[in-house]
Amino acid sequence: MSKKVAKGELLYERCGTPAYIAPEIIREVPYDGTLADVWSAGVVLYTMICGEFPFNSDTIEELEQLILIGKYSLPTDISEHVRSLLARMLCPNPSLRITIPEIYQHPWIQDVDPLCIIKPNI
């Protein structure tokens, strides 16, 4: 599902796949869709690096509790740069979560060949 929103416009709909849903959507408060997308991208990044979801549970209720507190663990062989990026992307407080422009300035992304990065018009 997609929706075009004006800059600064908040969303109210509860949508998303449970494993990827941002805490603010679970809380059912108005939310910034871009910051919720950063959370979901953090779940994708974690899954690509670790081969499993950061938040796992047998029930939706338990899964949502793990998401609300941002409780996950990382293997010990993960670099500090990716650890810090994931910590900022999977921050349960959206006002403290990393923004898309900040992601592009993060040291882990700076190590990527610039020709591999497509920057959106923000």
C-alpha positions as CSV (number, residue, x, y, z in Angstrom):
1,M,0.0,0.0,0.0
2,S,1.3,3.5,-0.7
3,K,0.0,6.9,-0.1
4,K,1.3,10.3,-1.2
5,V,1.6,12.7,1.8
6,A,2.6,16.3,2.1
7,K,5.8,17.0,4.0
8,G,5.0,17.0,7.7
9,E,1.6,15.3,7.2
10,L,1.0,12.6,9.8
11,L,-0.7,9.2,9.1
12,Y,-3.3,7.5,11.2
13,E,-3.9,4.2,9.5
14,R,-2.7,1.0,11.0
15,C,-1.1,-0.9,8.2
16,G,1.9,-3.1,7.6
17,T,3.2,-6.6,8.0
18,P,3.5,-7.5,11.7
19,A,7.3,-8.2,11.7
20,Y,8.1,-4.9,10.0
21,I,5.6,-2.6,11.7
22,A,7.0,0.4,13.6
23,P,6.2,0.9,17.3
24,E,4.3,4.2,16.7
25,I,1.8,2.3,14.5
26,I,1.3,-0.3,17.2
27,R,0.7,2.5,19.7
28,E,-2.0,3.8,17.3
29,V,-0.8,7.4,17.5
30,P,-0.4,9.8,14.5
31,Y,2.9,9.0,12.9
32,D,5.4,10.2,10.3
33,G,5.3,7.7,7.5
34,T,8.9,8.4,6.6
35,L,10.2,7.5,10.1
36,A,8.0,4.4,10.1
37,D,9.6,3.4,6.8
38,V,13.0,3.9,8.3
39,W,12.0,1.4,11.0
40,S,10.9,-1.1,8.4
41,A,14.1,-0.6,6.4
42,G,16.0,-1.3,9.6
43,V,14.1,-4.6,9.9
44,V,15.0,-5.4,6.3
45,L,18.7,-4.5,6.9
46,Y,18.8,-6.6,10.1
47,T,17.3,-9.6,8.2
48,M,19.7,-9.3,5.3
49,I,22.7,-9.2,7.7
50,C,21.6,-11.7,10.2
51,G,19.4,-14.1,8.2
52,E,16.5,-13.7,10.6
53,F,14.0,-11.1,11.8
54,P,15.1,-8.9,14.7
55,F,11.8,-9.5,16.6
56,N,10.5,-13.1,16.8
57,S,7.6,-14.5,18.7
58,D,4.9,-17.1,18.6
59,T,2.1,-14.6,19.0
60,I,1.3,-11.2,17.5
61,E,0.9,-9.7,21.0
62,E,4.3,-10.9,22.2
63,L,5.8,-9.7,18.9
64,E,4.3,-6.3,19.4
65,Q,5.7,-6.0,22.9
66,L,9.2,-6.8,21.6
67,I,8.8,-4.2,18.9
68,L,7.5,-1.6,21.4
69,I,10.6,-1.9,23.5
70,G,13.0,-2.4,20.6
71,K,14.4,-5.6,22.1
72,Y,16.7,-7.5,19.7
73,S,20.1,-9.0,19.7
74,L,23.0,-9.0,17.2
75,P,25.7,-11.6,16.6
76,T,29.0,-10.6,18.1
77,D,30.8,-10.5,14.7
78,I,28.7,-7.6,13.4
79,S,30.7,-4.4,12.8
80,E,30.3,-1.4,15.1
81,H,29.2,0.8,12.1
82,V,26.3,-1.5,11.2
83,R,25.4,-2.0,14.9
84,S,25.1,1.8,15.3
85,L,23.1,2.2,12.2
86,L,20.7,-0.6,13.2
87,A,20.4,0.9,16.7
88,R,19.4,4.3,15.2
89,M,17.0,2.7,12.6
90,L,15.3,0.4,15.2
91,C,15.0,3.1,17.8
92,P,11.4,2.7,19.3
93,N,11.1,6.4,19.8
94,P,10.5,7.9,16.4
95,S,11.7,11.4,17.5
96,L,15.1,9.9,18.2
97,R,15.2,7.6,15.1
98,I,17.7,8.3,12.4
99,T,16.3,10.2,9.3
100,I,16.9,9.3,5.7
101,P,19.3,12.2,5.1
102,E,21.2,11.1,8.3
103,I,21.4,7.5,7.0
104,Y,23.2,8.7,3.9
105,Q,25.8,10.4,6.2
106,H,26.2,7.4,8.4
107,P,29.7,5.8,8.4
108,W,28.5,2.4,7.3
109,I,26.8,3.9,4.2
110,Q,29.8,6.1,3.6
111,D,31.9,2.9,3.1
112,V,29.6,1.9,0.2
113,D,30.7,2.6,-3.4
114,P,28.8,5.9,-4.3
115,L,27.8,4.4,-7.7
116,C,25.7,1.8,-5.8
117,I,23.6,4.4,-3.9
118,I,20.6,6.0,-5.4
119,K,19.6,9.0,-3.4
120,P,15.9,10.0,-3.4
121,N,14.8,13.5,-3.9
122,I,13.9,14.6,-0.4
